[in-house]
Amino acid sequence: EELDRTMEVPKPVRMHWTGCPNTCGQVQVADIGFMGCMTRDENKKVVEGVDIFIGGRVGADSHLGDLIHKGVPCKDVVPVV
């Protein structure tokens, strides 16, 4: 919802989110995938965060997404995306 309010995208974007280390949410096959993790914020405090993948797809031209950002604190996800 926040992204819809702040930008226009010409086609639907598939976003998957999971906290499961076995990738139950299939973040690698989403347009944008978020894998939950623990990370540190700017004050070195341990906080909830995500690793962000982009470019995954399924079908005849399937491809696993690429990890583009590792350990992004959750409060920073929207600006990063």
C-alpha positions in Angstrom: 0.0 0.0 0.0 2.8 2.4 0.8 4.5 1.8 -2.5 1.2 2.3 -4.3 0.9 5.7 -2.6 4.4 6.8 -3.6 4.9 5.5 -7.1 3.2 4.3 -10.3 4.1 1.0 -11.7 2.7 0.1 -15.2 2.1 -3.6 -14.4 1.4 -5.7 -11.3 4.5 -6.5 -9.2 4.6 -9.9 -7.4 6.1 -9.5 -4.0 6.8 -12.4 -1.7 7.8 -12.2 2.0 9.0 -15.0 4.2 10.9 -15.5 7.4 11.5 -19.2 6.8 15.1 -20.1 6.1 13.8 -22.9 3.8 12.3 -20.2 1.6 8.7 -21.3 2.1 7.5 -18.0 0.7 9.5 -18.5 -2.5 11.1 -15.1 -2.4 13.5 -16.1 -5.2 10.7 -16.4 -7.8 9.0 -13.1 -7.0 9.5 -9.8 -8.9 10.6 -8.5 -5.5 11.3 -11.0 -2.7 11.9 -10.3 1.0 13.6 -12.9 3.2 13.3 -12.0 6.9 16.5 -11.9 9.0 18.0 -10.2 11.9 20.3 -7.3 11.2 21.8 -4.2 12.9 20.5 -0.7 12.5 22.6 2.5 12.3 23.1 2.3 16.1 24.4 -1.3 15.9 21.2 -2.4 17.7 19.9 -5.9 16.6 16.6 -5.4 14.7 14.3 -7.3 12.3 15.3 -6.9 8.7 15.2 -8.4 5.3 17.4 -9.6 2.4 15.9 -8.3 -0.8 15.8 -10.3 -4.1 14.7 -9.0 -7.5 14.0 -10.5 -10.9 12.6 -13.9 -10.1 10.1 -15.5 -12.4 8.3 -18.8 -13.0 7.1 -20.4 -16.2 9.0 -21.3 -19.4 11.6 -18.6 -18.8 12.0 -19.3 -15.1 14.8 -17.6 -13.3 15.8 -17.2 -9.6 15.9 -13.6 -8.4 19.2 -12.0 -7.5 20.1 -10.9 -4.0 20.5 -7.1 -4.3 20.4 -5.9 -0.6 21.3 -7.9 2.5 20.3 -7.1 6.0 18.0 -4.1 5.4 16.3 -3.0 8.7 12.5 -3.2 8.3 12.1 0.5 8.9 14.2 1.1 5.8 12.5 -1.3 3.4 10.1 1.2 1.7 12.8 3.8 0.8 15.1 1.0 -0.4 12.4 -0.5 -2.7 
